[in-house]
Amino acid sequence: MGSFFLIPILFIAVVILLSSFFVVKQQRAVIIERFGKFQSIRNSGLQMKIPLVDRISGRLSLKIQQLDVIVETKTLDDVFVKLKVSVQYVVIKEKVYEAFYKLEYPHDQITSYVFDVVRAEVPKMKLDDVFVKKDDIAIAVKAELQDAMLEYGYDIIKTLVTDIDPDAQVKAAMNRINASEREKIAAQFEGDAARILIVEKAKAEAESKRLQGQGIADQRREIARGLEESVEVLNKVGINSQEASALIVVTQHYDTLQSIGEETNTNLILLPNSPQAGSDMLNNMVASFTASNMIGEQMKKNKKSLGNKDQNKD
């Protein structure tokens, strides 16, 4: 009968003995209370407490944690915008007591400070400045939290503004503005390209005309040189310059008629074009050359006689 009661007692004793041992994981802290009063802080490893006297009041993580806070506020240009602020914080190992006993809800405390700072900073900025100066907002939030939470055993590692979300209508308007601006720039580039094309085309045409004129001048210069050589050859056989020039013109006339006759489709008509036209042309040209020479000689004589009179007067 005595052994029957002994077994439960031994079992209870083993359970109580085993309950006096507990394990604290890495990067964790355990708070031990004795009869409701703080007793000690236990770190990672195998730990022991007095059964039925000491109890584990709470566990705190010593890892870096992150809290995401979404704040809606208004900018200086009256645009409502939502900001997502990520706060990275950690419990200071030497201040586990303050972190556990001074703050009941640390997340709510951090959220309140984030709301206060963001709603104080963003209304000073226009919407475009909020996007540009988001790092300044994050620095302001961290500075405020650092001073406030250090007293409670929390260290603020970093704060980040991870998202800026204006009202849907504002975003649509911004997209339209950006699209219009890009279309304007594209039109300017297209206009510049068209203007450059016109200028280059005009330059090319001017260069073409210049080269064409130079070619015509060179052609006429070579023709004149050829005529000069032809006249010299005819002069050697006793034909004077006037007759030689007339003969060359008539020859070119008949060469032109021959080249036209070789073409099957031509609309060119030479007038006059009778069989006697060549002879008349030659006679007329010789007569005109003779008259021109006579007039030239007379003008020279008149000029010379006037010069002599002027000398006699002197």
C-alpha positions as CSV (number, residue, x, y, z in Angstrom):
1,M,0.0,0.0,0.0
2,G,2.9,2.3,0.8
3,S,4.6,1.7,-2.5
4,F,1.3,2.5,-4.3
5,F,1.4,6.1,-3.0
6,L,5.2,6.3,-3.4
7,I,5.1,6.0,-7.2
8,P,2.9,9.2,-7.8
9,I,5.1,11.1,-5.4
10,L,8.2,10.1,-7.2
11,F,6.6,11.0,-10.5
12,I,5.6,14.5,-9.3
13,A,9.1,15.0,-7.9
14,V,10.7,14.1,-11.3
15,V,8.3,16.5,-13.1
16,I,9.1,19.3,-10.7
17,L,12.9,18.6,-11.1
18,L,12.7,18.6,-14.8
19,S,10.6,21.8,-14.9
20,S,13.4,23.6,-13.1
21,F,15.6,23.3,-16.2
22,F,14.9,25.3,-19.4
23,V,16.7,26.3,-22.6
24,V,17.1,29.8,-24.0
25,K,17.7,29.9,-27.7
26,Q,20.4,32.0,-29.4
27,Q,19.6,35.7,-29.7
28,R,16.9,35.4,-27.1
29,A,16.5,36.8,-23.6
30,V,14.3,35.3,-20.9
31,I,12.9,37.3,-17.9
32,I,12.6,35.4,-14.6
33,E,10.3,36.6,-11.9
34,R,10.0,35.2,-8.3
35,F,6.6,35.6,-6.7
36,G,5.7,38.3,-9.3
37,K,8.9,40.3,-8.8
38,F,11.8,40.6,-11.3
39,Q,14.5,38.2,-10.5
40,S,17.0,37.9,-13.4
41,I,17.6,37.9,-17.1
42,R,18.8,34.7,-18.6
43,N,20.6,34.5,-22.0
44,S,21.1,31.6,-24.4
45,G,21.9,28.2,-23.2
46,L,20.7,25.7,-20.5
47,Q,19.3,27.6,-17.5
48,M,17.8,26.6,-14.1
49,K,15.1,28.1,-11.9
50,I,13.6,27.2,-8.6
51,P,10.5,25.1,-9.2
52,L,7.2,26.5,-8.0
53,V,9.0,29.7,-7.0
54,D,10.5,31.2,-10.1
55,R,8.6,31.5,-13.4
56,I,9.4,32.6,-16.9
57,S,7.6,36.0,-17.2
58,G,8.5,36.7,-20.9
59,R,10.9,36.2,-23.8
60,L,12.5,38.9,-25.9
61,S,14.1,38.6,-29.3
62,L,17.5,40.2,-29.7
63,K,17.4,40.0,-33.5
64,I,16.9,43.1,-35.7
65,Q,13.2,43.4,-36.3
66,Q,11.2,45.5,-38.9
67,L,7.9,47.3,-38.5
68,D,6.1,48.7,-41.6
69,V,4.0,51.8,-41.0
70,I,1.7,53.2,-43.6
71,V,0.9,56.9,-43.1
72,E,-1.6,59.0,-45.1
73,T,-1.0,62.7,-45.1
74,K,-1.3,65.8,-47.3
75,T,1.5,67.6,-49.2
76,L,2.1,71.4,-49.5
77,D,0.3,71.4,-52.9
78,D,-2.8,69.7,-51.3
79,V,-2.2,66.2,-52.6
80,F,-3.1,63.3,-50.4
81,V,-0.3,60.6,-50.4
82,K,0.4,57.4,-48.6
83,L,3.9,56.7,-47.4
84,K,5.2,53.3,-46.3
85,V,7.9,53.7,-43.6
86,S,10.0,50.7,-42.6
87,V,11.6,50.9,-39.2
88,Q,14.4,48.5,-38.4
89,Y,15.0,48.2,-34.6
90,V,16.6,46.0,-32.0
91,V,16.4,45.4,-28.3
92,I,19.7,46.5,-26.6
93,K,21.1,43.5,-24.8
94,E,22.1,45.6,-21.8
95,K,18.6,47.1,-21.5
96,V,16.4,44.1,-21.8
97,Y,14.8,45.1,-18.4
98,E,13.7,48.5,-19.8
99,A,12.5,47.0,-23.0
100,F,10.3,44.5,-21.2
101,Y,8.9,46.5,-18.3
102,K,8.8,50.1,-19.5
103,L,6.8,49.5,-22.7
104,E,3.7,47.4,-22.9
105,Y,3.3,47.7,-26.7
106,P,6.5,48.9,-28.4
107,H,5.0,48.6,-31.9
108,D,2.3,51.1,-31.1
109,Q,4.8,53.5,-29.6
110,I,7.0,53.4,-32.7
111,T,4.0,53.8,-35.0
112,S,2.9,56.9,-33.1
113,Y,6.3,58.5,-33.5
114,V,6.4,57.7,-37.2
115,F,2.9,59.2,-37.7
116,D,4.0,62.3,-35.8
117,V,7.2,62.9,-37.7
118,V,5.8,62.1,-41.2
119,R,2.8,64.4,-40.7
120,A,5.0,67.2,-39.6
121,E,7.6,66.9,-42.4
122,V,5.5,66.0,-45.5
123,P,3.1,69.0,-45.4
124,K,6.1,71.2,-45.8
125,M,6.9,69.7,-49.2
126,K,5.3,69.6,-52.6
127,L,4.5,66.2,-54.1
128,D,7.6,66.2,-56.4
129,D,9.8,67.1,-53.4
130,V,8.4,64.2,-51.4
131,F,9.8,61.8,-54.1
132,V,13.1,63.6,-54.2
133,K,13.6,64.1,-50.5
134,K,12.3,60.8,-49.2
135,D,15.7,60.1,-47.6
136,D,15.4,63.4,-45.6
137,I,12.0,62.1,-44.3
138,A,13.6,58.8,-43.3
139,I,16.5,60.6,-41.5
140,A,14.0,62.8,-39.6
141,V,12.0,59.8,-38.5
142,K,15.1,58.0,-37.3
143,A,16.4,61.0,-35.3
144,E,13.0,61.3,-33.5
145,L,12.7,57.6,-32.8
146,Q,16.3,57.2,-31.7
147,D,16.0,59.8,-29.0
148,A,12.6,58.5,-27.8
149,M,13.1,54.7,-27.9
150,L,16.7,54.6,-26.5
151,E,15.2,55.3,-23.0
152,Y,13.0,52.2,-23.4
153,G,15.9,49.9,-24.4
154,Y,15.4,50.0,-28.2
155,D,18.0,51.0,-30.7
156,I,16.7,52.2,-34.1
157,I,19.0,50.7,-36.8
158,K,17.6,52.3,-39.9
159,T,14.4,53.9,-41.3
160,L,13.4,53.7,-44.9
161,V,10.6,55.3,-46.9
162,T,9.9,52.3,-49.1
163,D,6.8,53.4,-51.0
164,I,5.1,56.7,-51.9
165,D,1.6,56.3,-53.3
166,P,-0.4,59.4,-54.3
167,D,-4.1,59.3,-55.1
168,A,-5.0,57.4,-58.3
169,Q,-6.3,60.5,-60.0
170,V,-3.1,62.4,-59.2
171,K,-1.0,59.5,-60.6
172,A,-3.0,59.5,-63.8
173,A,-2.6,63.3,-64.2
174,M,1.2,63.0,-63.6
175,N,1.4,60.3,-66.2
176,R,-0.5,62.5,-68.7
177,I,1.9,65.4,-68.0
178,N,4.9,63.2,-68.5
179,A,3.4,61.7,-71.7
180,S,2.7,65.2,-73.0
181,E,6.2,66.4,-72.1
182,R,7.7,63.4,-73.9
183,E,5.6,64.0,-77.0
184,K,6.7,67.7,-77.0
185,I,10.3,66.6,-76.8
186,A,9.8,64.0,-79.6
187,A,8.1,66.7,-81.8
188,Q,11.0,69.0,-81.2
189,F,13.5,66.3,-82.2
190,E,11.4,65.5,-85.3
191,G,11.3,69.2,-86.2
192,D,15.1,69.5,-85.7
193,A,15.7,66.4,-87.9
194,A,13.4,67.7,-90.7
195,R,15.1,71.1,-90.6
196,I,18.5,69.5,-90.7
197,L,17.3,67.4,-93.7
198,I,16.1,70.5,-95.5
199,V,19.3,72.3,-94.9
200,E,21.5,69.4,-96.0
201,K,19.3,69.0,-99.1
202,A,19.7,72.6,-99.9
203,K,23.4,72.4,-99.4
204,A,23.6,69.4,-101.7
205,E,21.5,71.1,-104.4
206,A,23.8,74.2,-104.1
207,E,26.8,72.1,-104.4
208,S,25.3,70.3,-107.4
209,K,24.5,73.6,-109.1
210,R,28.0,74.8,-108.4
211,L,29.6,71.7,-109.9
212,Q,27.2,71.8,-112.8
213,G,28.1,75.4,-113.5
214,Q,31.8,74.6,-113.2
215,G,31.2,71.7,-115.7
216,I,29.5,74.0,-118.1
217,A,32.3,76.6,-117.8
218,D,34.9,73.9,-118.3
219,Q,32.9,72.6,-121.3
220,R,32.7,76.1,-122.9
221,R,36.4,76.7,-122.2
222,E,37.3,73.5,-124.0
223,I,35.0,74.3,-126.9
224,A,36.7,77.8,-127.2
225,R,40.1,76.1,-127.1
226,G,39.0,73.7,-129.8
227,L,37.7,76.5,-131.9
228,E,40.9,78.4,-131.5
229,E,42.9,75.4,-132.6
230,S,40.6,74.9,-135.6
231,V,41.0,78.5,-136.6
232,E,44.8,78.2,-136.4
233,V,44.7,75.1,-138.6
234,L,42.5,76.9,-141.2
235,N,44.7,79.9,-141.1
236,K,47.6,77.8,-142.1
237,V,45.9,76.7,-145.3
238,G,45.1,80.3,-146.3
239,I,41.6,80.8,-144.8
240,N,41.4,84.0,-142.7
241,S,39.8,84.1,-139.3
242,Q,36.4,85.4,-140.4
243,E,36.0,82.7,-143.0
244,A,37.2,80.1,-140.6
245,S,34.8,81.1,-137.9
246,A,31.9,81.1,-140.4
247,L,32.9,77.7,-141.7
248,I,33.1,76.2,-138.2
249,V,29.6,77.6,-137.3
250,V,28.2,76.1,-140.5
251,T,29.9,72.8,-139.8
252,Q,28.4,72.7,-136.3
253,H,25.0,73.5,-137.8
254,Y,25.2,70.5,-140.1
255,D,26.6,68.3,-137.3
256,T,23.5,69.3,-135.2
257,L,21.2,68.3,-138.1
258,Q,22.9,65.0,-138.4
259,S,22.6,64.2,-134.7
260,I,18.9,65.1,-134.7
261,G,18.4,62.9,-137.7
262,E,19.9,59.9,-135.8
263,E,17.2,60.3,-133.1
264,T,13.9,58.5,-133.7
265,N,11.8,60.5,-131.2
266,T,12.5,64.2,-131.2
267,N,10.4,67.4,-131.1
268,L,13.2,69.8,-132.1
269,I,12.6,71.9,-135.2
270,L,15.3,74.2,-136.7
271,L,14.2,77.2,-138.6
272,P,15.2,78.0,-141.3
273,N,16.1,74.6,-142.6
274,S,16.1,74.9,-146.4
275,P,18.9,73.5,-148.6
276,Q,20.1,77.1,-149.2
277,A,20.1,78.0,-145.5
278,G,23.6,76.8,-144.9
279,S,25.0,78.9,-147.8
280,D,23.0,82.0,-146.7
281,M,24.2,81.5,-143.1
282,L,27.8,81.3,-144.3
283,N,27.5,84.5,-146.5
284,N,25.7,86.4,-143.7
285,M,28.3,85.5,-141.1
286,V,31.2,86.4,-143.4
287,A,29.5,89.8,-144.2
288,S,28.9,90.4,-140.5
289,F,32.4,89.6,-139.5
290,T,33.8,91.9,-142.4
291,A,31.5,94.7,-141.2
292,S,32.5,94.3,-137.6
293,N,36.2,94.5,-138.5
294,M,35.7,97.6,-140.6
295,I,33.8,99.3,-137.8
296,G,36.6,98.3,-135.4
297,E,39.3,99.7,-137.6
298,Q,37.4,102.9,-138.0
299,M,36.9,103.3,-134.2
300,K,40.7,102.8,-133.8
301,K,41.5,105.5,-136.3
302,N,39.1,107.9,-134.7
303,K,40.5,107.2,-131.3
304,K,44.1,107.7,-132.6
305,S,43.2,111.0,-134.4
306,L,41.6,112.3,-131.2
307,G,44.8,111.4,-129.3
308,N,46.9,113.4,-131.7
309,K,44.7,116.5,-131.4
310,D,45.0,116.4,-127.7
311,Q,48.8,116.3,-127.9
312,N,48.9,119.2,-130.3
313,K,46.8,121.3,-128.0
314,D,49.3,120.6,-125.2
